[in-house]
Amino acid sequence: MALPRFIARYEAGDAWLAGCSARPDLVRAAWDTESLAPIASGAHWLVAEGQLATRYDALARIPIQLRGPVLADPEADRLWWLVPLTAVEELADVRQVAVRPPGWCLRCPPAGWQIGGRMWITRPDGSGLLTDPAVLAAAFGPGGYRVEAI
């Protein structure tokens, strides 16, 4: 009986993601036809983009509880992290990622499945959690992100 639990979790992510669009109805309509939905950045989050093949190790360095949604497209060799609106300055010196400007459209599948090869490595869960730019920047450092000692 785990299936209803997964459906509820995916629906929460879908609702949050669609709600990040100016037209949630168009996002849902795209998903209903198994198409990627273009969602513009800037109202709720920005997009930090990097290469999948050479940046996946940084993703693995970030603990899951600190990781916001991360979208991957293996064919295009791309990873996209959803980051806070303040990320531009914090990631300006991180050459491994490019922060896309507000209004840049990320073509997204729903949380629960892949479309056109794109899939969520870390799915939106409805909480609104985004990847902290400082944590993302640290993950690209020589030692990776390190949990603070208590």
C-alpha positions as CSV (number, residue, x, y, z in Angstrom):
1,M,0.0,0.0,0.0
2,A,3.0,2.4,-0.5
3,L,1.6,3.6,-3.8
4,P,-0.9,6.1,-2.4
5,R,1.8,7.6,-0.1
6,F,4.1,8.2,-3.2
7,I,1.2,9.7,-5.2
8,A,0.5,12.1,-2.3
9,R,4.2,13.1,-2.1
10,Y,4.5,13.6,-5.8
11,E,1.2,15.6,-5.9
12,A,2.6,17.9,-3.2
13,G,5.7,18.5,-5.3
14,D,3.6,19.0,-8.5
15,A,1.3,21.5,-6.7
16,W,4.3,23.5,-5.4
17,L,6.1,23.4,-8.8
18,A,2.9,24.4,-10.8
19,G,2.3,27.2,-8.2
20,C,5.7,28.6,-9.0
21,S,4.3,29.4,-12.5
22,A,2.2,32.5,-13.4
23,R,-0.1,30.0,-15.1
24,P,-0.4,26.7,-13.1
25,D,-3.2,25.6,-15.4
26,L,-0.8,25.6,-18.3
27,V,1.8,23.7,-16.4
28,R,-0.8,21.0,-15.5
29,A,-2.0,20.9,-19.1
30,A,1.5,20.3,-20.4
31,W,2.0,17.5,-17.9
32,D,-1.4,16.0,-18.9
33,T,-0.1,15.6,-22.4
34,E,3.2,14.3,-21.2
35,S,5.1,17.4,-22.2
36,L,7.7,19.4,-20.3
37,A,6.2,22.5,-18.7
38,P,8.2,25.8,-19.1
39,I,8.4,27.5,-15.7
40,A,10.0,30.9,-15.5
41,S,12.5,31.6,-12.8
42,G,12.5,34.7,-10.7
43,A,9.3,34.7,-8.8
44,H,10.1,31.9,-6.3
45,W,13.6,30.7,-7.2
46,L,16.5,31.0,-9.7
47,V,18.2,28.2,-11.6
48,A,21.9,27.3,-11.2
49,E,23.0,25.2,-14.2
50,G,26.0,22.9,-14.6
51,Q,27.2,20.0,-16.6
52,L,25.8,16.6,-15.5
53,A,28.9,14.6,-16.3
54,T,31.4,16.8,-14.4
55,R,29.1,18.2,-11.7
56,Y,27.3,15.2,-10.4
57,D,30.0,14.6,-7.8
58,A,29.1,18.0,-6.2
59,L,25.5,16.9,-6.0
60,A,26.5,13.8,-4.2
61,R,28.5,15.9,-1.7
62,I,25.3,17.8,-0.5
63,P,23.3,15.9,2.1
64,I,19.8,15.1,0.9
65,Q,18.2,17.1,3.8
66,L,20.1,20.2,2.5
67,R,19.3,19.7,-1.2
68,G,16.4,21.4,-2.9
69,P,15.0,20.2,-6.2
70,V,17.6,19.2,-8.7
71,L,16.6,18.4,-12.3
72,A,18.8,16.4,-14.7
73,D,18.9,15.9,-18.4
74,P,21.5,13.2,-19.3
75,E,21.1,13.7,-23.0
76,A,21.8,17.4,-22.8
77,D,24.5,16.8,-20.1
78,R,22.8,19.3,-17.7
79,L,21.9,19.6,-14.1
80,W,19.7,22.4,-12.7
81,W,19.5,23.3,-9.0
82,L,16.7,25.4,-7.8
83,V,18.2,28.1,-5.6
84,P,17.0,31.2,-3.7
85,L,16.6,34.5,-5.4
86,T,19.8,35.7,-3.5
87,A,22.0,33.1,-5.2
88,V,23.4,35.4,-8.0
89,E,26.0,37.1,-5.8
90,E,26.7,34.0,-3.7
91,L,27.5,31.9,-6.7
92,A,29.2,34.6,-8.8
93,D,32.7,33.2,-8.2
94,V,31.7,29.5,-8.7
95,R,32.8,28.8,-12.3
96,Q,31.2,25.4,-12.4
97,V,27.6,26.7,-12.4
98,A,25.8,29.5,-14.2
99,V,22.9,31.2,-12.4
100,R,20.2,32.0,-15.0
101,P,18.5,35.3,-14.8
102,P,14.9,35.9,-13.6
103,G,12.5,35.1,-16.4
104,W,14.7,32.2,-17.7
105,C,12.4,29.2,-18.4
106,L,13.2,25.8,-17.0
107,R,11.3,23.1,-18.9
108,C,10.2,20.7,-16.1
109,P,8.6,17.3,-15.8
110,P,6.2,16.6,-12.9
111,A,7.8,15.4,-9.7
112,G,6.8,11.8,-10.1
113,W,8.1,10.8,-13.6
114,Q,10.4,11.7,-16.4
115,I,9.5,13.3,-19.7
116,G,11.8,13.6,-22.6
117,G,14.7,12.2,-20.6
118,R,14.5,14.9,-17.9
119,M,14.0,13.7,-14.4
120,W,14.2,15.1,-10.9
121,I,17.3,13.7,-9.1
122,T,15.9,15.4,-5.9
123,R,12.2,15.9,-6.4
124,P,10.2,18.9,-5.4
125,D,8.3,17.8,-2.3
126,G,6.0,20.8,-1.7
127,S,8.0,22.2,1.2
128,G,9.6,25.0,-0.9
129,L,13.1,23.9,0.2
130,L,15.8,25.3,-2.1
131,T,19.5,24.5,-2.2
132,D,21.4,27.0,-0.1
133,P,23.9,28.7,-2.5
134,A,26.7,28.6,0.2
135,V,26.2,24.8,0.5
136,L,26.2,24.5,-3.3
137,A,29.4,26.6,-3.6
138,A,31.1,24.5,-0.9
139,A,30.2,21.3,-2.7
140,F,32.4,22.5,-5.6
141,G,35.3,23.2,-3.3
142,P,38.3,20.8,-3.1
143,G,37.0,19.1,0.1
144,G,33.3,19.4,-0.7
145,Y,30.6,20.5,1.7
146,R,31.3,19.6,5.3
147,V,28.7,19.4,8.0
148,E,29.6,21.7,10.9
149,A,30.9,20.0,14.0
150,I,28.8,20.5,17.2
